[in-house]
C-alpha cells in the first residue's frame, strides 16, 4: 500500500527521496538519505542496488540479534517463574 503511494507520487513528478520521507515509520532516515544522495548524484539506478543490499543486511542483522537474544530471555524468565 505504501509502496503504491510512493510510486504514484513519483509518477506525478515528486522527487524520489521526498516520497519515502512522508512515511518515516516505514523507511529509516539512513535509507531516505541514501535515496537522496543517489538522486543528487544523478545515479538513482546505480544506488538502487545499494539500497536493497542495505535493507537486506539490516533485516538479516535484526534477525540474528533476535535469535541470539531469545534463549537468554527465555532462560531468565524461566528462572524467575520458578522462584
C-alpha positions as CSV (number, residue, x, y, z in Angstrom):
1,X,0.0,0.0,0.0
2,X,2.7,2.5,1.0
3,X,4.9,1.5,-2.0
4,X,1.9,2.1,-4.3
5,X,1.6,5.6,-2.8
6,X,5.3,6.3,-3.2
7,X,5.2,5.1,-6.8
8,X,2.1,7.2,-7.6
9,X,3.8,10.3,-6.1
10,X,7.0,9.7,-8.2
11,X,4.8,9.2,-11.3
12,X,3.2,12.6,-10.5
13,X,6.6,14.3,-10.5
14,X,7.6,14.3,-6.9
15,X,11.3,13.7,-6.0
16,X,12.1,10.1,-5.2
17,X,13.6,10.9,-1.8
18,X,10.7,13.1,-0.8
19,X,8.1,10.3,-1.2
20,X,9.5,7.8,1.4
21,X,10.3,10.7,3.7
22,X,6.5,11.0,4.2
23,X,6.5,7.5,5.7
24,X,9.3,7.7,8.2
25,X,7.8,4.9,10.3
26,X,8.5,2.5,7.4
27,X,11.6,4.0,5.8
28,X,14.6,4.7,8.0
29,X,16.3,8.1,7.8
30,X,19.5,6.4,6.5
31,X,17.6,4.8,3.6
32,X,15.9,8.2,2.7
33,X,19.3,9.9,2.7
34,X,20.8,7.2,0.5
35,X,18.0,7.7,-2.0
36,X,18.5,11.5,-1.8
37,X,22.3,11.1,-2.4
38,X,21.6,8.9,-5.4
39,X,19.3,11.5,-6.8
40,X,21.7,14.3,-6.2
41,X,24.5,12.3,-8.0
42,X,22.2,11.7,-10.9
43,X,22.6,7.9,-10.5
44,X,19.4,6.7,-8.7
45,X,19.6,3.4,-10.6
46,X,23.1,2.6,-9.5
47,X,22.2,3.4,-5.9
48,X,19.1,1.1,-6.0
49,X,21.3,-2.0,-5.5
50,X,23.0,-0.4,-2.5
51,X,19.6,0.4,-1.0
52,X,18.4,-3.2,-1.4
53,X,21.6,-4.6,0.0
54,X,21.4,-2.2,2.9
55,X,17.8,-3.2,3.8
56,X,18.7,-6.9,3.3
57,X,21.7,-6.7,5.6
58,X,19.7,-4.7,8.2
59,X,17.0,-7.3,8.2
60,X,19.5,-10.1,8.5
61,X,21.3,-8.5,11.4
62,X,18.0,-7.8,13.2
63,X,17.0,-11.5,12.7
64,X,20.4,-12.7,14.1
65,X,20.2,-10.4,17.1
66,X,16.6,-11.6,17.9
67,X,17.6,-15.2,17.6
68,X,20.7,-14.7,19.8
69,X,18.6,-13.0,22.5
70,X,15.7,-15.4,22.5
71,X,17.4,-18.2,24.6
72,X,18.8,-15.9,27.3
73,X,15.5,-14.1,27.7
74,X,13.6,-17.4,27.9
75,X,16.1,-18.7,30.5
76,X,15.8,-15.6,32.6
77,X,12.1,-15.7,32.6
78,X,12.0,-19.4,33.4
79,X,14.4,-18.8,36.3
80,X,12.2,-16.0,37.6
81,X,9.0,-18.1,37.4
82,X,10.4,-20.9,39.4
83,X,11.2,-18.8,42.4
